[in-house]
Amino acid sequence: MSYGQQQGFNQAITLAADVLSDVKFVQEKKLLSKFYDEIALDTGMIQFGVDDTIKAMTMGAVSTLILWENIAYTRYDLKNPATGDTRVKFLSDAQEKDPKHMKDPETGVDLEVVSSMGLADWLLMHYGDFGVKIELITDQSSEGFQFCKGFGGIGGFLRYKCEIDNIIGDATGQYDDYDEDDFFI
């Protein structure tokens, strides 16, 4: 390819990038509008917030996960050195600074960090394990900004209604005490 052709090709790519980003922006607005419509209709087919969305996902209830690309949460695998028990916690930047989140609530023992990873990175690596489709969004539109600030930057469309509030346990799918009826409305 000659220099003139290469320069023209690069210009075409630059121009197309603007058009493609506009398409992504329109798709994002459409997806979030559907999310807000479901909330307004109170269908019970939406979940949002880190803990509730992750619980619903581990139950297999989430079909499409909506995730802010810059969500400021970290997923921790923690181990109680006294008992050997492990648990998973999802902590915001603010929660990470509070030492109570790194202690066993019953015994006060300091928990060992086995591993940690940004929540967005972990979800992008593992969303297929839960059979969900993932949609990344930005906070650049008014809809995206509202989703990030008002709904925690994570949510999803459900396959079926489930009552997350009745489930006692953590977001790993390790539930302490539940009845099958707790999952369904």
Summary of the structure (lengths in Angstrom):
residues: 185
radius of gyration: 20.3
end to end distance: 63.2
largest distance: 71.9
contacts: 493
relative contact order: 0.21
helix: 45%
strand: 26%
